[in-house]
Amino acid sequence: MTDQRPAPAPAAGLRERKKQRTRDALLRAALLLFIAQGYEETTVDEITDAVDVSQRTFFRYFANKEEVAFAVQDLVESHFVAALRARPPAEGPFEAMRSAVLDAWDTVDEAISDLVPIDLYMRSYRLIESTPALLAVHLRRSTELEEQIARLIADREGLDVDADPRPRVAVAAFTGVMRVTGRLWGQGEDISVATIRRMTEVYLDQIGPALAADWRRPA
């Protein structure tokens, strides 16, 4: 009689899960230390000591502190891009971006909950907004993300992004609002998801009026 018992899980799968747990632990420890004592004040040794691993282990997973500081932000940005890809083709470019970012904020907890608690992410996001060294990196990364979104929008509309300026212009307006709301949210006392989502919606809805020909009220 043929043995129908399932084969045991390969050792490689167990090793990969252990590696993922180590990476996640390093990430959480780093973010907690960055928030508690500052990004620039935190050393790699302190992060590895918190997880009881070696420096060599840290650098097996992360190239430097900057990479670990932005690891969750990478995931959140990918979550937004996926939401944008999923928007109905009938939506206009700006409507699609607006809906995607609001949907992404509504579901961000689900997207990152296996990695870090939402509160830890929101505090680390405010740390990025308030730390000059990290903010400079954030702005550079935002430029790269803008180009990715512009090409996605151009593909949705059947346009050549290098021949038609509209996708990049629309994305520049959208990401400009994202930077403003991120900065203002980071300066406030309430750093909840609900607050940044509400600010994002309000500011996005003001783009049309802000671009009106005449802001002056009649006498």
C-alpha positions as CSV (number, residue, x, y, z in Angstrom):
1,M,0.0,0.0,0.0
2,T,1.3,3.4,-1.0
3,D,2.2,5.7,1.9
4,Q,-0.1,8.8,1.6
5,R,1.4,10.7,4.5
6,P,2.6,14.2,3.5
7,A,6.3,14.7,3.3
8,P,7.8,16.6,6.2
9,A,8.4,20.3,5.7
10,P,11.8,20.9,4.2
11,A,14.5,22.3,6.5
12,A,15.0,25.2,4.0
13,G,11.4,26.4,4.8
14,L,12.2,26.5,8.5
15,R,15.4,28.3,7.9
16,E,13.6,31.0,5.9
17,R,11.0,31.5,8.6
18,K,13.7,31.8,11.2
19,K,15.5,34.4,9.0
20,Q,12.3,36.3,8.5
21,R,11.7,36.4,12.3
22,T,15.2,37.7,12.9
23,R,14.8,40.4,10.3
24,D,11.4,41.4,11.7
25,A,12.9,41.5,15.3
26,L,15.8,43.7,14.1
27,L,13.4,46.1,12.4
28,R,11.1,46.4,15.4
29,A,14.0,46.9,17.8
30,A,15.5,49.6,15.5
31,L,12.3,51.6,15.2
32,L,11.7,51.5,18.9
33,L,15.2,52.7,19.6
34,F,15.0,55.4,16.9
35,I,11.8,56.7,18.5
36,A,13.0,56.5,22.0
37,Q,16.5,58.1,21.6
38,G,16.7,59.5,18.1
39,Y,17.8,58.1,14.7
40,E,21.3,59.5,14.7
41,E,21.9,58.7,18.3
42,T,21.1,55.0,17.9
43,T,24.0,52.7,16.9
44,V,23.9,49.4,15.1
45,D,25.4,47.8,18.2
46,E,22.4,48.9,20.3
47,I,20.0,47.4,17.7
48,T,21.8,44.1,17.7
49,D,22.1,44.0,21.4
50,A,18.3,44.5,21.7
51,V,17.8,41.3,19.6
52,D,20.9,39.5,21.0
53,V,22.5,39.0,17.6
54,S,25.8,40.1,16.0
55,Q,26.5,43.1,13.8
56,R,27.2,40.6,11.0
57,T,23.7,39.4,11.3
58,F,22.3,42.9,11.1
59,F,24.2,43.6,7.9
60,R,23.0,40.3,6.5
61,Y,19.5,41.8,6.4
62,F,20.1,45.6,6.1
63,A,22.8,47.6,4.4
64,N,22.6,50.4,7.0
65,K,20.4,52.2,9.5
66,E,18.8,54.2,6.7
67,E,17.5,51.0,5.0
68,V,15.9,49.7,8.3
69,A,14.4,53.2,9.0
70,F,12.5,53.1,5.6
71,A,11.7,49.4,5.5
72,V,8.1,49.8,6.6
73,Q,7.6,52.9,4.5
74,D,8.7,50.9,1.5
75,L,5.9,48.5,2.3
76,V,3.3,51.2,2.8
77,E,4.3,52.9,-0.5
78,S,4.0,49.5,-2.3
79,H,0.6,49.1,-0.7
80,F,-0.5,52.5,-2.3
81,V,0.9,51.6,-5.7
82,A,-1.0,48.3,-5.6
83,A,-4.2,50.2,-4.7
84,L,-3.6,52.6,-7.6
85,R,-3.2,49.7,-10.0
86,A,-6.5,48.2,-8.8
87,R,-8.5,51.4,-9.5
88,P,-11.2,51.1,-12.2
89,P,-10.0,52.1,-15.6
90,A,-12.9,54.5,-16.0
91,E,-11.6,56.8,-13.2
92,G,-9.6,59.8,-14.2
93,P,-6.0,60.0,-13.2
94,F,-6.4,62.3,-10.2
95,E,-9.6,60.6,-9.0
96,A,-7.7,57.3,-9.1
97,M,-4.8,58.6,-7.1
98,R,-7.1,60.2,-4.6
99,S,-9.2,57.0,-4.1
100,A,-6.1,54.9,-4.0
101,V,-4.4,56.9,-1.2
102,L,-7.6,57.0,0.9
103,D,-8.1,53.3,0.4
104,A,-4.5,52.7,1.3
105,W,-4.8,54.6,4.6
106,D,-8.0,52.6,5.3
107,T,-6.2,49.3,4.9
108,V,-2.7,50.2,6.0
109,D,-3.0,48.3,9.3
110,E,-3.8,45.1,7.4
111,A,-0.8,45.7,5.1
112,I,1.8,46.0,7.8
113,S,0.3,44.2,10.9
114,D,2.4,41.1,10.4
115,L,5.5,43.3,10.6
116,V,4.9,46.1,13.1
117,P,1.9,47.5,15.0
118,I,0.3,50.4,13.3
119,D,1.1,52.8,16.2
120,L,4.8,52.0,15.8
121,Y,4.7,52.7,12.1
122,M,2.9,56.0,12.6
123,R,5.5,57.1,15.2
124,S,8.3,56.1,12.9
125,Y,6.7,58.0,10.1
126,R,6.6,61.1,12.3
127,L,10.2,60.5,13.1
128,I,11.1,60.6,9.4
129,E,9.2,63.9,9.0
130,S,11.0,65.4,11.9
131,T,14.6,64.2,11.4
132,P,16.6,66.2,8.9
133,A,18.8,63.4,7.8
134,L,15.8,61.1,7.2
135,L,13.6,63.8,5.7
136,A,16.3,64.5,3.0
137,V,16.3,60.8,2.1
138,H,12.5,60.7,2.1
139,L,12.4,63.6,-0.4
140,R,14.8,61.8,-2.7
141,R,12.8,58.6,-2.5
142,S,9.6,60.6,-3.1
143,T,11.1,61.7,-6.4
144,E,11.7,58.1,-7.4
145,L,8.1,57.2,-6.4
146,E,6.7,60.1,-8.4
147,E,8.3,58.7,-11.5
148,Q,6.9,55.3,-10.9
149,I,3.4,56.7,-10.3
150,A,3.6,58.9,-13.4
151,R,4.5,55.9,-15.6
152,L,1.7,53.9,-14.0
153,I,-0.8,56.8,-14.8
154,A,0.5,57.1,-18.3
155,D,0.0,53.4,-18.9
156,R,-3.6,53.6,-17.6
157,E,-4.3,56.4,-20.0
158,G,-2.4,54.9,-22.9
159,L,0.1,57.8,-23.0
160,D,3.8,58.1,-23.6
161,V,5.0,59.6,-20.4
162,D,8.0,61.2,-22.1
163,A,6.0,62.8,-24.8
164,D,2.9,64.0,-22.8
165,P,3.7,66.1,-19.7
166,R,0.3,65.6,-18.1
167,P,1.0,62.4,-16.1
168,R,4.1,63.9,-14.4
169,V,2.2,67.3,-13.8
170,A,-0.7,65.5,-12.2
171,V,1.5,63.3,-10.1
172,A,3.6,66.3,-9.0
173,A,0.4,68.1,-7.8
174,F,-0.7,64.9,-6.0
175,T,2.6,64.2,-4.3
176,G,3.0,67.9,-3.4
177,V,-0.2,67.6,-1.3
178,M,1.1,64.4,0.2
179,R,4.3,66.2,1.4
180,V,2.3,69.1,2.8
181,T,-0.1,66.9,4.7
182,G,2.7,64.6,6.0
183,R,4.6,67.6,7.3
184,L,1.6,69.3,9.0
185,W,0.4,65.9,10.4
186,G,3.9,65.3,11.8
187,Q,3.9,68.6,13.6
188,G,0.5,67.9,15.3
189,E,-0.3,66.1,18.5
190,D,-2.6,63.6,17.1
191,I,-0.6,61.2,14.9
192,S,-3.4,58.7,14.3
193,V,-4.2,57.2,10.9
194,A,-7.6,58.8,11.0
195,T,-6.0,62.2,11.3
196,I,-3.6,62.0,8.4
197,R,-6.3,60.4,6.3
198,R,-8.7,63.2,7.0
199,M,-6.1,65.8,6.3
200,T,-5.1,64.1,3.1
201,E,-8.7,64.1,1.9
202,V,-9.3,67.8,2.8
203,Y,-6.1,69.0,1.1
204,L,-6.6,66.9,-2.0
205,D,-10.1,68.3,-2.4
206,Q,-8.6,71.8,-2.3
207,I,-6.4,71.4,-5.4
208,G,-9.2,72.6,-7.7
209,P,-10.0,75.7,-5.8
210,A,-6.3,76.4,-5.2
211,L,-5.8,76.5,-8.9
212,A,-8.7,78.8,-9.6
213,A,-7.8,81.9,-11.6
214,D,-8.8,84.4,-9.0
215,W,-8.7,83.9,-5.2
216,R,-9.8,87.4,-4.3
217,R,-13.3,87.7,-2.9
218,P,-15.6,90.4,-4.3
219,A,-15.5,93.6,-2.4
